[in-house]
Amino acid sequence: MKRGKKRGVKAAKATEADEKQKRQRKAMKGNEDDKIKGNEENKDKSTVSGLRELMKLYRFLKPYRWIFILGLFFLLISSAASLMFPKYLGNMVDIANRGNLAGEISRTGLILLAIVITQAIFSYSRTRIFVYVTEKTLASIRQHIYNHLIKMPMAFFAERRVGELNSRISSDVAILQHSLTETLADFMSQLLIITGGISLMMVTSFKLTLFMLAIVPPMALFAFFSGRAIRRYSKKAQSHVAESNTIVEETLQGIQNVKAFTNELFEINRYRDKTDEVARTGIKGGKYQAAVSFIILGFFIAMGLVIWRGALLIAKGEMEAGQLFSFVIYSGFIAGNIAGMAGVYTRLQRTIGAAENLLLLMDEATERIDEQYIPDPDYMIHGQIDFDHVHFRYPSRDEMTVLEDVSFSIKPGQEIAIVGPSGAGKSTIASLLLKFYEPDRGRILFDGRDSREFPVTALRSQMAVVMQDVFLFGGTIRENIAYGKPGASDEEIIQAAVKANAWDFIKSFPGKLDTVVGERGVQLSGGQRQRISIARAVLKDPIILLLDEATSSLDSESERLVQEALDLLLRGRTSLVIAHRLSTIMHADHICVLENGRIIEEGDHSSLLEKQGMYHAMWRQQTGERENSKMISRTEVI
C-alpha cells in the first residue's frame, strides 16, 4: 500500500511537473506572440515614419526627376483616357436607343478608337520611361551601397557574416526593382481612376453612387488587414531566405572542408531545416494572400447589387440604359483598383521593410577613405613606430583584454619580430598598425605623431602586408600582382615577380601573366600564392612592411624560396614580422615575446636565449622538433 501511495505521489508530482512545464512553455510562447504582436503594432504605428525613410531613397532618383515627371504626366493622360472610355460607350448605347443615328454612332466609335490609341501610346511611353528611371536609380543605389559597404571599418565585418550581408543586399535591392517607381505609379493611377470614376458616377446618378460606396469600404478594410499580415510573414520569409543563402555561400566556399570532414549530410540537413522554415512561413502567409480571393468575390457581389439597383432606377425612369452601362464599367474600374490597392499596400510594406534594412546599413559609420589619394607631404612617414602603453579589446569581445600595456619602438629601417603562443595578441598588433581598430588606451605613434592624426588612406598607402592566409582574387596573375599598384606596367609587374622569386613559375605557364588563378587562387600551390602576394607588396614599395606568419604553412622548399624573396623585400624598410618559426627571425634587430597580451621578454636572438625564458623554451622545442624530423627522414631513406 505504501509503495502504491509512493508511486501515486510520484506520478502526481510528475504530472504536476509536466503541467508546470506546459504552463511555462505556453507562457513563453504567449510572451513571444505578445512580443511579435507588439512589434507589429509598433511597425504599423511607424508606417508613416517608414514612408519618410523610404523617401530618403528617392534622392537617388533626383538626377532623373524631370524624365520621371514626364512619365507621371503620361500616366495622367493614359488614366484620363481610361476614364473617358466607359463614358463614350454609354453614350453610344444611349444614341442607339434614341433611333437610327448611324452617323453619330460612327463618330462616337471613332472617338472611342482615338481614346484607346491615345491610352496605349501614353501607357507604352510611361512604361518605357519608368523602366529607364528605375534601372538607372537602382544602379545608383547598388553603387552607393557597395561604396558604403567597402568603406566600413573592420569592426563592422567582425560582427557580421559576409554571406548574409551579400544576400541581404541582393534580396532587398531586388524588392525595390519594381517598387521604387511602379508602386508609386500604380498608386497614383489607381487613386486617379477611383476619384475620377466616383466623380463621374456622382454626375450620372447620385443615389446609385452612394449605394455603391456603402458596399466598398468593408472590402477595403479587409484588404488593409490582409496586407498587414502579408507584410509580417513576407519579412520573416525574407530573413529566412537570407539565412539559407548564407549557408549555400559558406558551404560552397568551404567545400573542401565539407568534403574532408564528410559533412555533406550535415550541411544538407542544415539547409533543409532552413528552407523548411521558409516554406512554413510562406504557408502561414499564404492564407492571408488567399483571402484576397474573397475581396474579389465581394467586389463582384457589389457589382451585382449595383446592377440590380440601377435596373430599378431605369424602371422608374430615373436613369437611362447607357448611363447604367457606363456606371457598371466605372464600378468595375473602381472595384478593380480598390482591390489592387491591397496589392499596392502589400508591395509598399515590403518596400518599406527593404528600405529600412538598406538605410540601416547606410547609417553605419564608415572610415574616411580618400577616393583619389594624392600623397600629402604632411603625412609622409619615415618608418619610426612607437607603441605607447597600448591597451585593446575587440568590440565584439569586450570582456576579453587582448593587449595590455604594450610598449615597444621600431626605428626607421629596423626589423622587429613579435613571437609568442597562439592567442597572445600578435596579429592584433598588425591590425592596430593598419588602423583596422583604434587602441582603447595608449597611443600608436608614427614619426612621433599620434596615429589618430593621420588619415586612414595616408597611412595604409605607405604600408604593405603579407599574411599567412593569402587571399588572391579569381582573375589573372597580372591582376593580382597589379593590385599593389593599379595601373602598373607589365615591366613593373615582371620586375616585382622576379624580386619575389615568382617569375620562374609564372613564365612556365602557357598564359604567363594572363594565367587565371581561380577562386581564391586554388589553381596555385601555397608557395606560389605566397610569392604572388610578396610580388604585390614589392610592387607597392611600402615604407612599412608587415609580415604575419608568412612562411609558417609552407614546405621546406617553398619556405626557402619565399624567405629569399622576403629577405630582399625587408631591406631598407621598417618591418614588423609576426613569426611562428623562430628560425626565420634569428637576425631581427629586436624581438618581443608576447604572452596573454603582455610583452614578457624582449631583446635580440642571442640575449633572449641567454635569459632562459619563454623564447629559449620555444627555441629548444622547435629545434628539437627539427632534429627529430631529420632523424625520421634519414631512417626512411635507410
C-alpha positions as CSV (number, residue, x, y, z in Angstrom):
1,M,0.0,0.0,0.0
2,K,2.8,2.4,1.0
3,R,4.6,1.6,-2.3
4,G,1.4,2.2,-4.1
5,K,0.9,5.5,-2.3
6,K,4.5,6.5,-3.1
7,R,4.1,5.6,-6.7
8,G,0.8,7.6,-6.7
9,V,2.6,10.6,-5.1
10,K,5.4,10.4,-7.6
11,A,3.0,10.1,-10.5
12,A,1.1,13.1,-9.2
13,K,4.3,15.1,-8.8
14,A,5.4,14.1,-12.3
15,T,2.1,15.1,-13.7
16,E,2.3,18.4,-11.8
17,A,5.8,18.9,-13.1
18,D,4.6,18.2,-16.7
19,E,1.7,20.6,-16.3
20,K,4.1,23.2,-14.9
21,Q,6.4,22.8,-17.8
22,K,3.5,23.0,-20.2
23,R,2.3,26.2,-18.5
24,Q,5.8,27.6,-18.7
25,R,6.1,26.8,-22.4
26,K,2.7,28.3,-23.0
27,A,3.6,31.4,-21.1
28,M,6.9,31.7,-23.1
29,K,5.0,31.2,-26.3
30,G,2.4,33.7,-25.2
31,N,5.2,36.2,-24.4
32,E,6.8,35.6,-27.8
33,D,3.4,36.1,-29.5
34,D,2.8,39.2,-27.5
35,K,6.2,40.5,-28.3
36,I,5.7,39.8,-32.0
37,K,2.2,41.4,-31.9
38,G,3.7,44.4,-30.1
39,N,6.4,44.7,-32.6
40,E,3.9,44.5,-35.4
41,E,1.7,47.2,-33.7
42,N,4.8,49.4,-33.4
43,K,5.6,48.8,-37.0
44,D,2.1,49.8,-38.1
45,K,2.4,52.9,-35.9
46,S,5.6,53.7,-37.7
47,T,4.3,53.2,-41.2
48,V,4.3,57.0,-41.7
49,S,7.9,57.2,-40.4
50,G,8.7,54.2,-42.7
51,L,7.4,56.2,-45.6
52,R,9.6,59.0,-44.6
53,E,12.5,56.7,-44.5
54,L,11.5,55.3,-47.9
55,M,11.5,58.8,-49.3
56,K,15.2,59.1,-48.5
57,L,15.9,56.5,-51.3
58,Y,14.2,58.9,-53.7
59,R,17.3,61.1,-53.6
60,F,18.8,58.6,-55.9
61,L,16.0,59.4,-58.4
62,K,16.9,63.2,-58.3
63,P,19.1,63.2,-61.4
64,Y,16.2,61.7,-63.4
65,R,13.4,63.7,-61.8
66,W,12.4,65.6,-65.0
67,I,12.0,62.5,-67.1
68,F,10.2,60.9,-64.2
69,I,7.8,63.8,-64.0
70,L,7.3,63.4,-67.8
71,G,6.4,59.8,-67.1
72,L,3.9,60.9,-64.4
73,F,2.3,63.3,-67.0
74,F,2.0,60.4,-69.4
75,L,0.4,58.4,-66.6
76,L,-2.1,61.1,-66.0
77,I,-3.1,61.2,-69.7
78,S,-3.4,57.4,-70.0
79,S,-5.5,57.2,-66.8
80,A,-7.7,60.1,-68.0
81,A,-8.2,58.2,-71.4
82,S,-9.2,55.1,-69.5
83,L,-11.8,57.1,-67.6
84,M,-13.3,58.5,-70.8
85,F,-13.8,55.1,-72.4
86,P,-16.8,54.0,-70.3
87,K,-18.5,57.4,-70.7
88,Y,-18.4,57.2,-74.6
89,L,-19.5,53.6,-74.5
90,G,-22.6,54.6,-72.5
91,N,-23.2,57.5,-74.9
92,M,-23.1,55.1,-77.8
93,V,-25.8,52.9,-76.2
94,D,-28.0,55.9,-75.4
95,I,-27.6,57.1,-79.1
96,A,-28.7,53.7,-80.3
97,N,-31.7,53.7,-78.0
98,R,-32.9,57.1,-79.5
99,G,-33.2,55.8,-83.1
100,N,-31.4,55.4,-86.3
101,L,-28.4,57.7,-85.8
102,A,-25.7,55.7,-87.6
103,G,-23.5,58.8,-88.3
104,E,-23.5,59.8,-84.7
105,I,-22.7,56.3,-83.6
106,S,-19.8,56.1,-86.1
107,R,-18.4,59.4,-84.8
108,T,-18.6,58.1,-81.2
109,G,-16.9,54.9,-82.3
110,L,-14.1,57.0,-83.9
111,I,-13.7,59.0,-80.6
112,L,-13.5,55.7,-78.7
113,L,-10.8,54.4,-81.1
114,A,-8.8,57.7,-80.6
115,I,-9.2,57.3,-76.8
116,V,-7.9,53.7,-77.0
117,I,-4.9,54.6,-79.2
118,T,-4.1,57.6,-77.0
119,Q,-4.2,55.4,-73.9
120,A,-2.0,52.7,-75.5
121,I,0.6,55.2,-76.7
122,F,0.9,57.1,-73.4
123,S,0.8,53.9,-71.4
124,Y,3.7,52.5,-73.6
125,S,5.7,55.7,-73.2
126,R,5.1,55.8,-69.4
127,T,6.3,52.2,-69.0
128,R,9.4,52.9,-71.1
129,I,10.3,55.9,-69.0
130,F,9.6,54.2,-65.7
131,V,11.8,51.2,-66.6
132,Y,14.6,53.6,-67.6
133,V,14.4,55.6,-64.4
134,T,14.1,52.5,-62.3
135,E,17.1,50.8,-63.7
136,K,19.2,54.0,-63.5
137,T,18.1,54.6,-59.9
138,L,18.7,51.0,-58.8
139,A,22.2,51.1,-60.4
140,S,22.9,54.3,-58.3
141,I,21.6,52.6,-55.1
142,R,23.7,49.5,-55.7
143,Q,26.8,51.5,-56.3
144,H,26.2,53.7,-53.3
145,I,25.6,50.6,-51.0
146,Y,28.7,48.9,-52.3
147,N,30.8,52.0,-52.0
148,H,29.4,52.5,-48.4
149,L,29.9,48.8,-47.5
150,I,33.5,48.7,-48.7
151,K,34.4,51.7,-46.5
152,M,33.1,50.1,-43.4
153,P,35.6,49.6,-40.6
154,M,36.9,46.1,-39.8
155,A,34.8,46.1,-36.5
156,F,31.7,46.1,-38.7
157,F,32.7,43.0,-40.6
158,A,33.9,41.2,-37.5
159,E,30.4,41.2,-36.2
160,R,28.6,40.2,-39.4
161,R,28.7,37.3,-41.8
162,V,29.7,38.3,-45.3
163,G,27.3,35.8,-46.9
164,E,24.3,37.3,-45.0
165,L,25.3,40.9,-46.0
166,N,25.6,39.9,-49.6
167,S,22.2,38.1,-49.6
168,R,20.5,40.9,-47.7
169,I,21.7,43.5,-50.2
170,S,20.8,41.5,-53.3
171,S,17.3,40.5,-52.0
172,D,16.4,43.9,-50.6
173,V,17.5,45.7,-53.8
174,A,15.6,43.1,-55.8
175,I,12.4,44.1,-53.8
176,L,13.0,47.7,-54.9
177,Q,13.3,46.6,-58.5
178,H,9.6,47.1,-59.3
179,S,8.6,49.1,-56.3
180,L,10.6,52.2,-56.5
181,T,8.7,53.7,-59.4
182,E,6.0,51.2,-60.3
183,T,4.4,51.2,-56.8
184,L,4.2,55.0,-56.8
185,A,2.8,55.0,-60.4
186,D,0.2,52.3,-59.7
187,F,-0.9,54.1,-56.5
188,M,-1.3,57.4,-58.4
189,S,-3.1,55.7,-61.3
190,Q,-5.5,53.8,-59.0
191,L,-6.2,56.9,-56.9
192,L,-6.9,58.9,-60.0
193,I,-9.2,56.3,-61.5
194,I,-11.0,55.9,-58.2
195,T,-11.5,59.6,-57.6
196,G,-12.2,60.4,-61.2
197,G,-14.6,57.5,-61.6
198,I,-16.6,58.4,-58.4
199,S,-16.8,62.0,-59.6
200,L,-18.2,60.9,-63.0
201,M,-20.6,58.5,-61.3
202,M,-21.9,61.2,-59.0
203,V,-22.8,63.2,-62.1
204,T,-24.5,60.2,-63.6
205,S,-26.5,59.1,-60.5
206,F,-26.0,60.5,-57.0
207,K,-28.3,57.8,-55.4
208,L,-26.6,54.9,-57.1
209,T,-23.1,56.2,-56.3
210,L,-24.0,56.4,-52.6
211,F,-25.4,52.9,-52.7
212,M,-22.1,51.6,-54.3
213,L,-20.0,53.5,-51.7
214,A,-21.9,51.9,-48.9
215,I,-20.6,48.4,-50.0
216,V,-17.0,49.1,-50.9
217,P,-15.4,50.3,-47.6
218,P,-15.7,46.9,-45.8
219,M,-13.8,45.3,-48.7
220,A,-11.1,48.0,-48.4
221,L,-10.7,47.4,-44.7
222,F,-10.4,43.6,-45.2
223,A,-7.8,44.3,-47.9
224,F,-5.9,46.5,-45.4
225,F,-5.7,43.9,-42.7
226,S,-4.7,41.2,-45.1
227,G,-1.9,43.4,-46.4
228,R,-0.6,43.9,-42.9
229,A,-0.5,40.2,-42.2
230,I,1.2,39.5,-45.6
231,R,3.8,42.1,-44.7
232,R,4.7,40.4,-41.4
233,Y,5.1,37.0,-43.0
234,S,6.9,38.2,-46.1
235,K,9.6,39.9,-43.9
236,K,10.0,36.7,-41.9
237,A,10.4,34.8,-45.2
238,Q,13.0,37.3,-46.4
239,S,15.0,36.8,-43.2
240,H,14.9,33.0,-43.6
241,V,15.9,33.2,-47.2
242,A,18.9,35.4,-46.4
243,E,20.0,32.8,-43.8
244,S,19.6,29.9,-46.2
245,N,21.6,31.8,-48.9
246,T,24.3,32.3,-46.3
247,I,24.5,28.5,-45.7
248,V,24.8,27.9,-49.5
249,E,27.5,30.5,-49.9
250,E,29.6,29.4,-46.9
251,T,29.4,25.7,-47.7
252,L,30.4,26.2,-51.4
253,Q,33.3,28.5,-50.4
254,G,34.4,25.9,-47.9
255,I,33.5,22.8,-50.0
256,Q,36.9,21.2,-49.4
257,N,36.4,21.3,-45.6
258,V,32.8,20.0,-46.0
259,K,34.0,17.0,-48.1
260,A,37.2,16.4,-46.0
261,F,35.1,16.1,-42.8
262,T,32.3,14.2,-44.7
263,N,29.8,16.7,-43.5
264,E,27.7,16.7,-46.7
265,L,24.7,15.2,-44.9
266,F,25.1,17.7,-42.0
267,E,25.0,20.6,-44.5
268,I,22.1,19.1,-46.4
269,N,20.1,18.8,-43.2
270,R,21.0,22.3,-42.1
271,Y,19.9,23.8,-45.4
272,R,16.8,21.6,-45.5
273,D,15.8,22.9,-42.0
274,K,16.2,26.5,-43.0
275,T,14.3,26.2,-46.3
276,D,11.6,24.3,-44.4
277,E,11.3,27.4,-42.2
278,V,11.0,29.5,-45.3
279,A,8.2,27.2,-46.6
280,R,6.4,27.2,-43.2
281,T,6.5,30.9,-43.1
282,G,5.3,31.2,-46.7
283,I,2.4,28.8,-46.0
284,K,1.3,30.8,-43.0
285,G,1.3,33.9,-45.1
286,G,-0.4,32.1,-47.9
287,K,-3.8,32.0,-46.0
288,Y,-3.8,35.8,-46.0
289,Q,-2.8,36.0,-49.7
290,A,-5.6,33.5,-50.4
291,A,-8.0,35.9,-48.6
292,V,-7.6,38.3,-51.5
293,S,-9.9,35.9,-53.4
294,F,-12.7,36.8,-51.0
295,I,-12.0,40.5,-51.6
296,I,-12.6,40.0,-55.3
297,L,-15.7,37.9,-54.6
298,G,-17.0,40.8,-52.5
299,F,-16.5,43.2,-55.3
300,F,-18.3,41.0,-57.8
301,I,-21.3,40.8,-55.4
302,A,-21.2,44.6,-55.0
303,M,-21.3,45.0,-58.8
304,G,-24.3,42.6,-59.0
305,L,-26.1,44.7,-56.4
306,V,-25.2,47.9,-58.3
307,I,-26.7,46.5,-61.5
308,W,-29.8,45.4,-59.5
309,R,-30.2,48.9,-58.0
310,G,-29.6,50.5,-61.4
311,A,-32.2,48.4,-63.1
312,L,-34.8,49.6,-60.6
313,L,-33.8,53.2,-61.3
314,I,-34.3,52.6,-65.1
315,A,-37.7,51.1,-64.4
316,K,-38.6,54.3,-62.6
317,G,-37.3,56.4,-65.4
318,E,-34.5,58.0,-63.3
319,M,-31.7,56.6,-65.4
320,E,-31.0,55.6,-69.0
321,A,-29.6,52.2,-70.1
322,G,-26.4,53.8,-71.4
323,Q,-25.8,55.6,-68.1
324,L,-26.2,52.3,-66.2
325,F,-23.8,50.7,-68.7
326,S,-21.2,53.3,-68.1
327,F,-21.9,53.2,-64.4
328,V,-21.3,49.4,-64.3
329,I,-18.0,49.8,-66.1
330,Y,-16.9,52.6,-63.8
331,S,-17.9,50.3,-60.8
332,G,-15.7,47.6,-62.3
333,F,-12.9,50.1,-62.7
334,I,-13.2,51.3,-59.1
335,A,-13.7,47.8,-57.7
336,G,-10.6,46.5,-59.6
337,N,-8.5,49.4,-58.5
338,I,-9.6,49.2,-54.9
339,A,-8.7,45.5,-54.9
340,G,-5.4,46.5,-56.5
341,M,-4.8,49.0,-53.7
342,A,-4.4,46.0,-51.3
343,G,-1.6,44.7,-53.6
344,V,0.0,48.2,-53.8
345,Y,-0.2,48.4,-50.0
346,T,1.5,45.0,-49.6
347,R,4.2,46.0,-52.1
348,L,4.6,49.3,-50.3
349,Q,5.1,47.5,-46.9
350,R,7.7,45.2,-48.5
351,T,9.4,48.1,-50.0
352,I,9.5,49.9,-46.6
353,G,10.9,46.8,-45.0
354,A,13.6,46.6,-47.6
355,A,14.3,50.3,-47.5
356,E,14.7,50.2,-43.7
357,N,17.3,47.4,-44.0
358,L,19.2,49.2,-46.6
359,L,19.1,52.6,-44.7
360,L,20.2,50.9,-41.5
361,L,23.2,49.7,-43.5
362,M,23.8,53.2,-44.9
363,D,23.6,54.7,-41.5
364,E,26.6,52.7,-40.3
365,A,29.6,54.8,-39.8
366,T,32.4,54.4,-42.4
367,E,36.1,55.1,-42.5
368,R,37.1,58.2,-44.2
369,I,38.7,57.0,-47.4
370,D,40.1,59.4,-50.0
371,E,38.8,58.2,-53.3
372,Q,41.7,59.7,-55.3
373,Y,44.5,59.8,-52.8
374,I,47.4,62.1,-53.7
375,P,50.4,61.7,-51.4
376,D,50.5,64.6,-48.9
377,P,54.0,65.7,-47.7
378,D,52.4,66.4,-44.3
379,Y,51.5,62.8,-43.8
380,M,54.6,61.1,-45.3
381,I,56.3,58.8,-42.8
382,H,59.9,57.6,-42.4
383,G,59.2,54.4,-40.5
384,Q,59.6,55.3,-36.9
385,I,56.9,53.4,-34.9
386,D,56.2,53.6,-31.2
387,F,53.6,51.6,-29.2
388,D,53.0,53.7,-26.0
389,H,51.2,51.7,-23.3
390,V,48.6,50.3,-25.7
391,H,45.5,48.5,-24.3
392,F,43.0,46.9,-26.6
393,R,39.8,44.8,-26.6
394,Y,37.8,43.8,-29.6
395,P,34.4,45.4,-29.8
396,S,32.7,42.0,-30.3
397,R,34.6,40.6,-27.2
398,D,34.6,43.5,-24.8
399,E,35.1,41.2,-21.8
400,M,38.5,39.9,-23.0
401,T,41.6,42.0,-22.9
402,V,43.8,41.3,-26.0
403,L,46.6,43.7,-25.4
404,E,47.6,45.1,-22.0
405,D,50.2,47.9,-21.6
406,V,52.1,47.1,-24.7
407,S,55.1,49.4,-25.4
408,F,57.9,49.0,-27.9
409,S,59.7,51.1,-30.6
410,I,60.9,50.5,-34.1
411,K,63.4,52.8,-35.7
412,P,63.4,53.5,-39.4
413,G,64.7,50.6,-41.4
414,Q,64.7,48.2,-38.4
415,E,63.2,44.7,-38.4
416,I,61.3,43.9,-35.2
417,A,59.8,40.4,-34.6
418,I,56.7,39.6,-32.5
419,V,56.6,36.0,-31.2
420,G,54.5,34.1,-28.7
421,P,51.9,31.4,-28.4
422,S,48.6,31.4,-30.3
423,G,46.1,33.9,-29.0
424,A,48.8,36.1,-27.4
425,G,47.7,39.1,-29.5
426,K,50.4,39.1,-32.2
427,S,48.1,39.7,-35.2
428,T,46.2,42.3,-33.3
429,I,49.3,44.5,-33.3
430,A,49.4,44.4,-37.1
431,S,45.6,45.2,-37.2
432,L,46.2,48.3,-35.0
433,L,49.1,49.4,-37.1
434,L,46.8,49.3,-40.2
435,K,44.2,51.2,-38.3
436,F,41.7,48.5,-38.6
437,Y,40.9,49.3,-35.0
438,E,41.9,52.1,-32.5
439,P,43.5,51.4,-29.1
440,D,41.2,51.6,-26.1
441,R,44.0,53.3,-24.2
442,G,47.5,54.4,-25.0
443,R,48.9,55.6,-28.3
444,I,50.5,54.4,-31.5
445,L,53.0,56.9,-32.9
446,F,54.4,57.3,-36.4
447,D,57.4,59.5,-36.5
448,G,56.4,60.8,-33.1
449,R,52.8,61.7,-34.2
450,D,49.7,60.0,-32.9
451,S,48.2,57.7,-35.5
452,R,44.8,59.4,-35.0
453,E,46.2,62.5,-36.7
454,F,46.8,60.5,-39.9
455,P,44.0,59.9,-42.4
456,V,43.4,56.1,-42.9
457,T,44.4,56.3,-46.6
458,A,47.6,58.2,-45.9
459,L,48.9,55.5,-43.5
460,R,47.7,52.4,-45.4
461,S,49.1,53.7,-48.7
462,Q,52.6,53.6,-47.2
463,M,52.2,50.1,-45.8
464,A,52.0,46.6,-47.2
465,V,51.1,43.3,-45.6
466,V,52.0,39.7,-46.4
467,M,49.8,37.3,-44.5
468,Q,49.9,33.5,-43.8
469,D,46.4,33.0,-45.3
470,V,47.0,34.6,-48.7
471,F,43.9,35.9,-50.5
472,L,44.0,36.0,-54.3
473,F,41.2,37.3,-56.4
474,G,39.8,35.0,-59.0
475,G,41.3,36.8,-62.0
476,T,44.8,36.6,-63.6
477,I,48.2,36.7,-62.1
478,R,48.7,40.1,-63.6
479,E,45.6,41.5,-61.9
480,N,46.6,40.1,-58.5
481,I,50.1,41.5,-58.6
482,A,48.9,44.8,-60.0
483,Y,46.6,45.1,-57.1
484,G,49.5,46.5,-55.2
485,K,49.8,49.4,-57.7
486,P,46.8,49.7,-60.0
487,G,47.8,50.8,-63.4
488,A,51.4,49.4,-63.2
489,S,53.1,48.4,-66.5
490,D,53.9,44.9,-67.4
491,E,57.6,45.7,-67.0
492,E,57.0,46.8,-63.4
493,I,54.9,43.7,-62.7
494,I,57.6,41.4,-64.1
495,Q,60.3,43.1,-62.1
496,A,58.2,42.7,-58.9
497,A,57.6,39.0,-59.8
498,V,61.4,38.5,-60.3
499,K,62.2,40.0,-56.9
500,A,59.5,37.8,-55.3
501,N,61.1,34.6,-56.8
502,A,57.8,34.2,-58.7
503,W,58.8,34.9,-62.3
504,D,60.2,31.4,-62.9
505,F,57.0,29.6,-62.3
506,I,54.9,32.3,-63.8
507,K,56.6,32.1,-67.2
508,S,56.3,28.4,-67.2
509,F,52.5,28.7,-67.5
510,P,51.1,28.9,-71.1
511,G,49.3,32.1,-70.2
512,K,52.2,33.6,-68.2
513,L,50.8,36.8,-66.5
514,D,47.3,36.1,-68.0
515,T,47.0,32.8,-66.2
516,V,43.8,32.6,-64.3
517,V,44.5,31.7,-60.6
518,G,40.9,30.5,-59.9
519,E,38.7,31.2,-56.9
520,R,40.9,32.4,-54.0
521,G,43.9,31.2,-56.0
522,V,43.1,27.4,-55.9
523,Q,45.0,26.8,-59.2
524,L,48.3,27.7,-57.5
525,S,50.2,26.0,-54.7
526,G,50.6,27.6,-51.3
527,G,54.2,28.7,-52.0
528,Q,53.1,30.1,-55.4
529,R,50.3,32.1,-53.8
530,Q,52.6,33.4,-51.2
531,R,55.1,34.6,-53.8
532,I,52.4,36.3,-55.7
533,S,51.4,38.2,-52.6
534,I,55.0,39.2,-52.0
535,A,55.2,40.4,-55.6
536,R,52.1,42.5,-54.9
537,A,53.9,44.0,-51.8
538,V,57.1,44.6,-53.8
539,L,55.2,46.5,-56.4
540,K,53.6,48.7,-53.8
541,D,57.1,49.6,-52.5
542,P,56.0,50.4,-48.9
543,I,57.7,52.3,-46.2
544,I,56.5,49.9,-43.6
545,L,56.1,46.2,-44.2
546,L,54.0,43.8,-42.1
547,L,54.6,40.1,-42.3
548,D,52.0,37.9,-40.4
549,E,53.4,34.4,-40.2
550,A,54.1,34.5,-43.9
551,T,56.0,31.2,-44.1
552,S,54.5,29.1,-41.3
553,S,52.3,26.9,-43.6
554,L,54.9,26.1,-46.3
555,D,57.0,23.1,-47.1
556,S,60.8,23.4,-46.8
557,E,61.5,24.3,-50.5
558,S,58.6,26.8,-50.7
559,E,59.8,28.3,-47.4
560,R,63.3,28.7,-48.8
561,L,62.1,30.5,-51.9
562,V,59.6,32.7,-50.0
563,Q,62.2,33.5,-47.3
564,E,64.7,34.6,-50.0
565,A,62.1,36.9,-51.5
566,L,61.2,38.3,-48.1
567,D,64.8,39.0,-47.2
568,L,65.1,41.1,-50.3
569,L,61.8,42.8,-49.6
570,L,62.8,43.6,-46.0
571,R,66.0,45.5,-46.9
572,G,65.8,49.2,-46.1
573,R,62.2,49.0,-44.8
574,T,60.8,49.3,-41.3
575,S,59.4,45.8,-40.8
576,L,57.2,44.1,-38.2
577,V,57.4,40.4,-38.5
578,I,54.9,38.1,-36.7
579,A,56.5,34.7,-36.7
580,H,55.8,31.2,-35.5
581,R,59.1,29.7,-36.8
582,L,61.8,31.3,-34.8
583,S,64.5,30.3,-37.4
584,T,63.0,33.0,-39.7
585,I,63.6,35.9,-37.3
586,M,67.0,35.0,-35.8
587,H,68.6,38.0,-37.5
588,A,65.8,40.5,-36.5
589,D,67.1,43.7,-34.8
590,H,64.7,43.3,-31.9
591,I,62.4,40.5,-30.8
592,C,59.4,41.0,-28.5
593,V,57.9,37.9,-26.8
594,L,54.1,38.3,-26.2
595,E,52.1,36.2,-23.8
596,N,48.4,36.9,-22.8
597,G,48.6,40.4,-24.4
598,R,51.7,41.5,-22.5
599,I,55.4,41.7,-23.6
600,I,57.2,39.5,-21.1
601,E,60.7,39.4,-22.8
602,E,62.5,41.5,-25.4
603,G,65.9,41.7,-27.0
604,D,67.8,40.2,-29.9
605,H,68.1,36.4,-30.5
606,S,71.3,35.8,-28.5
607,S,70.2,37.8,-25.5
608,L,66.8,36.1,-25.3
609,L,68.4,32.7,-25.4
610,E,70.7,33.7,-22.5
611,K,67.7,34.7,-20.4
612,Q,66.5,31.1,-20.4
613,G,62.8,32.3,-20.5
614,M,59.9,31.6,-22.8
615,Y,61.8,32.4,-26.0
616,H,64.5,29.9,-25.0
617,A,61.9,27.2,-24.3
618,M,60.2,27.9,-27.7
619,W,63.6,27.7,-29.5
620,R,64.5,24.4,-27.8
621,Q,61.2,23.0,-28.7
622,Q,61.4,23.9,-32.3
623,T,65.0,22.9,-32.8
624,G,64.2,19.6,-31.1
625,E,61.3,19.1,-33.5
626,R,63.5,19.8,-36.4
627,E,66.2,17.3,-35.2
628,N,63.5,14.6,-34.8
629,S,62.1,15.2,-38.2
630,K,65.6,15.0,-39.7
631,M,66.2,11.7,-37.9
632,I,62.9,10.3,-39.2
633,S,63.8,11.4,-42.7
634,R,67.2,9.6,-42.5
635,T,65.5,6.5,-41.2
636,E,63.0,6.5,-44.1
637,V,65.9,6.8,-46.5
638,I,67.8,3.9,-44.9
